[in-house]
Amino acid sequence: MVGSASDVPEALEHVKGNLRTTTKATADGSFRYSFAGTSTTPAVASAADHVDVR
């Protein structure tokens, strides 16, 4: 990973399992969802996406 990671506000889960959150982008960069996992659910991370701040 290049740069550093930051946490954003909690993501909300829709009844169909879709995740959603909002945060203000202040610089160009990539982001992704990640879930640390539990004793019954494995950890997972989404593919990265990129934002270009103008």
LINWOZI-V39228 format. One line per field, one symbol per residue. ss: DSSP state (H for helix, E for strand, C for the rest). phi: phi as a letter, one per 40 degrees, with the letter a starting at -180 (. if undefined). burial: I if it has 16 or more other C-alpha atoms within 10 Angstrom, else O. A space follows every 50 residues. Layout:
ss->???
phi->???
burial->???
//
This chain:
ss->CCCCCCCCCCCEECCCCCEECCCCCCCCEEECCEECCCCCCCCEECCCEE ECCC
phi->.cgbbbcbddcbbcdcgcbaabaccbadibaacabcgbcbbccabcccbb bbcb
burial->OOOOOOOOOOOOOOOOOOOOOOOOOOOOOOOOIOOOOOOOOOOOOOOOOO OOOO
//
